[in-house]
């Protein structure tokens, strides 16, 4: 195919000593080898993971949509890993790539059945996991883009001048693509509504089976993701906490960023080149001429390219902003330095089959993306290697277990300052240092009966219902004794514990 130059045709896009930007333009193509750069002789081949390889399908003139069709039809469980929100949020921190602080991150199979008697299903379990009195984002792990996403904003009474009679604070809810709106229901009613909304998405799966062969829009790898729930820190900005976070969606082609879509929710703010310059295009808003100086653009690029390494194409979505619970920074009088120091750069999601949305207004943008993607195969210096990134557990089970880690415990009005047992203040666990930490340090250890012991299960991240689930799963002799009413009513008086008269 003879590719026409457009306003978005790059002069240079070097990967492993080859300028992929020369493919199909004029006489510079693979045939005369002019794409090779001076660094070629010292460059190692780009190592492409085998499960991303579509080289045998490339003809050389495909459109962006045709390339995505190849990707969607690939049946490889390793690809599911990169669009599995639970797995990615568990894995990325292990390679030192930051994600929003995780409040709850579980597959549906990991959610305890705390309501077996009432048979209320997953909705009740989800409701137990939803944080109270703090801001968060909740999203299903197995759906695309903004499907099922809930934004939650909480203002404590002391943080807002509006007088609230029941002292419960103010609650705002929104979707990924819209501003949040205040709701007047009490906290439990709000949590139930959120749980109901999220729970219904656990029954939604993208098409499977024969549909995949008929409709290109269905993505096989996504259909293999186990349903789950991610509840995490909400990232925002001090200019308007009611809006979705600032996000850069970076298209990484053969390990190098091509362009970034700059958005707040679904609202386009602009397009940004790899060098951080805002691109002039038909959909460019007038009021966003450049990336703010508090955005560490080189760090954004580095993060995206680390995630995009060893892949032919992936979109890496990165939030840049501050925690919605960092009220000091969100204060209108906060200093510029305080705000800049508090800015986080965290990976939100990855997409292997990204939609074009408003980019369709300017076809040349993704026309160039397709040319570079094809060039990587047609002229690139690459070799196909096994995927060493996807954990073996995921390859075998389609799920990634949670690693033991330090949970971020949030103080509430029920948080105790003192709860002494066996000479230790248990209330000080993972809370700010307490003067009570050394109370009774010379006391004897608490003697725990072996058939109650669940220490082997404890990761430190559990909520109440997780712990109850561990107890239910114990197959320990003697536990039934404590729930046997006949036995208990006969035994308790023998140790001088009163019971009602039989």
N, C-alpha and C positions, 0 to 999 in steps of 0.2 A: 504494500500500500504506500502511496505517495502521501506523506503527511504535510498539511499546509501549516505554515507559520501563522501564529495568532499573537495577540497581545500577551498571552500567557505562556508562550513557548519559552522555555528556559534556555539560556546559552550554555549552562553547565550544571551537571548533576552527577558528580563523581562518586562511584562506588567501586572499591577494590581496584583502583587504577584505570577505570574505564569511565568515560564521559557518556552516560546513558542518554544525555540530552541531544546527542547528534544523530540518533537513530531515525532513519527515514526522512531526514531533512536534507535536500540537495543531494550532493554526491557523497556526503559523509555518512557512511553506514558500515556494516560489518564487513562488506566485501573488500573495501580498501583499507580497513583497519585504522582509519583516522581517529576513531573514538578512543584509542589507547592514549592515556596521558603519560607525562614523564614519570609519574609515581608507579606506573604499572610494573616495572621490573622489580620493585621492592614490595609490591602488594601481594599479600596472600589472597587466594580466592575467597569470595564471600561464601560463608557456610550457610546453606539454605536447608532448613529442616525438611526431611523427606515428606512429612505429612502435609506441607504447604505446597509442594512441587506440582505445578500444572504445566510444566514445560512441554510434555508430550501432546498437549492440546493446543498450544499457541500456534496460530497461523501467521500472525503478524499484522493483521488489520482490524482486530477486534475493537468494539466499543467498550466503554466502561461497564455497561450493563451485561455484555456478553462475557466479560472476564468474571464478573460477580456470579454469573450463572454457573461457570465452571466451579467456583468455590462452593456455592450452595449445594451442588450435587455431590461433592466429595463426601464419602462415608468413612470417616476416620474419627474415632472417639477422642483422639488427642486434640482435635480442633474444638470439640465441645468444651474442653478445659478453659479455653480463652474467653468464652462467652458465659461461663458459669460464675455468677457473681459471688456465690458462697466460696467456691474454690479459690478464685482470684484474690478475694479479700483475705483469705487465710494464707495464701502463698506469697503474695507480693512483699509483705513485711519480712519474710525469711530471706529475701535477697536485697533487703534494705531499700525498698521502694515504698514510699509513704502512701497510705490510704487514709480516708477519714477515720477517726476513732470509732471502733466498733462497739456498739452497745449490745447487739444481739445478732448472731450470725449462725443460722442452723438450716440444715435440710429438714424437710417435713418429717422424714423418718427419725430425726433426732429430737423431735418435739415430744415431750412426755404427755401421755394421755391422762391429764389430771381430771378429766370429766367423764370417766368411763361409766359411772353410775347414771349421770344425766344424759349421756350420749349426745352431747352438744357438738361434737366434732372439732375440727381444727380451729374454728372461730374462737372458742373458749380458750384454747391453748395460746393462740396468737394474742388474745387480750391480756393474758397473764404476762406476756413478754414485753408489752408496750411500756416504755418509760412514762413516768408521771412527773409533772412539774419540771420539765426540761424540753429543749428543742431537739428535734431529730428529723431524719428522713427514713421512711420505711419503703422497701421495694422488694418485689418478688425476685428470686434469683434466676428464673428461667424464662423471662419474657424480654422482649426487645424494647430498647429505648425507654420511653416514659410510661409504658404500660404498667398500670397498677401502682405507680409511685405516689406517695403521700408526703407532703411537707407539713411539718408541725412546728409552730412557733408558740413559745410560752413566755409570758411576762409575769414575774412575781409582783405581788401588790406593791412592794417597796420600790420596784423598778419603774412604776408607771404612775403618773399623777391622777389617773382616774380612780375614784373611790369605788371599791367593790365591796358590797355589803357583806358577802359571805367570806371575804378574805381569801378567795380561791385563786386570785390572779386572772389573767386574761389569756384566752386561747384563740389561735388563728390556724386555719387549715387551708392548704392549697394543693394543686397538682403541679407537676414538673413544668407544665407549659403555661402557668397562669400565676397571677399575684394571689397571695393568701388573703383570706377574708375571716373576720372575727365570727366566732360562734358563741352562743350564749348558754349552751348546755353545760351541765357540770362535768367535771373531769371524767367520771366513770362513764357517762353517756357518750362523751366524745371518744373515749378509748374503745367503747363497744362499736361505735360506728366505724372507726378506723379498722378495727379487727375484722368487722364484717366485710368491709371493702377489700381488704387484703386477702382474707380467707377465700373469697370467691375466685380469686385468680389461681389458687392452688389446683383448681379443677380444669384450668385452661392449659392446654398444651398446643404448641404449633403443630401443623399437620404432620402425620406420620404415614408410613406405608406407601400405597400407590399414589397418593396425592403428590408426593415429592417428585414423581416422574412426570407429572402433568403441569405443575405450576412452579416456575422458576422462583417466584417470590418466597417460597417456603425453603427454609434453610435446614438441611438434615442435621448438622451438628447441634443447632439450637434445640431441635426436637429431642435430643438425647440428654439434655440437662435435667437433673433431678430437681423437682420443685423445692423451693426453700424460701427463706426470709432473711433479709439483711436490714437491720435497724442501725443506723449510724449517725454520727455527728452531722449536724446541718451546717454547711459552709455558706457564708453570706458576705455582704459588704456593708460598710458603714453608710453608704449613700442611700440605701433603701433596703431595710431588712425584710420588707414584705415581698420582695421579688426573689425569683430563683437565683442561684449562685452564678458568678462569672465562670465560664467554662471555655476551654480551648480544645477543639476536637481536631487532633493532628493526624493527617494522612501520612503514614510512614511507608515508603516504598523501598524495598531492598535495604532496609535498615537506616534510611535517611528520610528526614521530614521533607515532604514536598510543599505542603501548605496547611494552614490551620484555619478552621472555621471558628470564629469568635462569637459566642452566644451568651444570652441570659435566658435560661429555659429554652423555648423554641424561637425566641426573638433574635434575629441575626444582628450582630453588631459590626461585623466586618470579616475580612479575610486577611490573614497575616502570612507573609513569606517566612522562610526559614530564618532569614536575617533579622526578623522582628519588624519589618516595614509593612505597614498596612497597604493592601492592594486596592487600586482603583478598579471598580467593576460596576456593573449596572445596578446591583442591589446594595451598594454601599451607603450606609446612613451618613447624613451630613455631620452629625455631632460626635463621631468617633474617628478622628483623623489619625490617631496614633495610640499604641499600647501604653497604658499608664507607666510612669517611671518606677512605681513600687512593685511592678511585676518583674521578677527575675527571669527574663526571657531565656538566657542561656541555660538556666536550670530547667525550665519547661522543656526545651529541646532535648537536653541530656536525658531527662526522665522518659520522654516519649521514645527516644531512640534506644534506650536500654530495654524497654518493653518490646520494641519493634525489631530487635536484633534477631537474625536467623529466620526472618519471615519475608515473603515476597511483598505482602501488603497487609497492613492492619491499621485500623484507626484507634488511637489512644486518646481517651477523653480525660482531661485534667482540670480539676477545680483550682482556682486561685482566689483566695479570700481568707476570712477569719472565721473562727468558731462562733456560731450564733449564740452561744452561752457566755462569750467573752464580753460582758456588758461594759467593762471599762473601755475597751476599744471601740465599741459601738456608740459610746456616748458622743454627742455632737461636739463636745469640747475637747475630745481626745487629741493629743498632739500627732503630727504627721509621723514623727519617729516612732511613737508607740504603735501606731497602726502598721507601719511598714515592718517593724520587728515582729508583729503578731501574724503576718501573712503566711499562710500555708500553701504549699504546692503539693496536691495529692491526686492520685489516680482514682477516677470515679469508675470508669468502665472501659471495656475494649469491644470493638466491633469488627468482625471479619466480613461483613456484608452491609456496609453503611449506605443508608438512604441519601439521596441527593438533596431533597427538600428544595430550598430556594436556589441552590446552585444550578438548578435546571434553567434558571433565567439567563445564565451565561454558559452555554454548552462548552465553550472553549476551555473552561477550567478543568473539567473532568476528561475532556478530550486529551489534554496534556498529561493528566494523571494516567490515563490508559496507555499512552505512548511510552511513558517512562516504565510502567509495569511490564509492558511487552519487551521493551528494550533490555530490561534486566535479563530476560531469557534469551533474546536474540543476539545481543552483543556483549552481555555481561561476563565478567570473570567470576564464575561461581562454581561450587561443587555441592552436590546433595549429600547431606549427612544425617544420621539418625537424630531424632529429637531427644535431647538429654535434659530437657526442661520440665516436661510433664512428669509428675511423680508416678512411680510404679503403681502405687495404690490406686490412683485415678484411672490408669490404663486398665486395671483389672476390674474395678468396681464402679467407675463413673462417679465417684465421690472422693473428697479429700477430707480426712479427719482433722478436727481442730487440735492445734498444738497447745499444750499447757502454757499459759501465759498469765500475765498480771491483768486482771480485770480492773477497769476504771470504776470504782464504786462512788456513787454520788450521794452526798449527804441530803437527807430529807428531814421532815419534822419528826419522823419516827426513829432517826438515828440516835442510838444511845451513846453517851460519853463513858459509861461504865457498865461492864457486865463481867463480874469477877467469877472465875472458876479455876480450880487447881493452881491458884496463885498467879493467874494471868488475867489481864483485862482483855477479854475477847472483843470488846467494843472498839479497841484501837486498831484492829486488823485493817491494813491498807487505808488508813485514814491519816490525817496529819498527826505528827508526833503528840503523844499525850503524856502528861505528868504521871499518869497511872500505870505506865507500862511495866514498872518493876514491882508492883504491889505483890506481896506474899511470895517473893521469888524463892523462898526456902521451903515452901509447902510441898507435900508429897504429890506425885503425878496423879491425875484422875484415872481411875481404873475403869477401862472400857471393856465390856463383855465382848468376846471375840465374835459372837454371832450378830452383833450390831455393827461391826466394823466395815465401813465403806471407803476407807482411806485409799485403797488402790484405784478407785474411780475418780477421786477428787482432782480436778485440774485447777481450781481456784476461780473459774469463770461461771460457776453454776448459779442458777436462781433457785427459788424454793422448790419449784415443781421438778427441776432436774434432780434435786436431792431426794425428793419423794420417789421419783422413778427408780433411782438406785436402790432404795429400800425395798420397793416392790419386787425388784428383780432378784433379791437375795434368796438363796435357797438354803437358809441356815436352820439347823435343828433348834427348836425351842422358841422361835419367834412367834409361832402361832399361839403359844401359851399366853402371851400378853394381850391377845385379842379374843381369847376364849372366855366368854363371860362367866360360864359355870366355873371354870378353873380359877379365875381371878376372884370370884366371890367366895370361894372356899379357901383360897390361899391367903388373901390380904389380911383377914383377921388373925392368922397365925403369926404375922409379923407386926401385930398391933396397929394395923391400918383399918379404921372403921369403914364399914359399908352399910347400905340400907339393910334393915332387918329382912331376912328371907321370908 
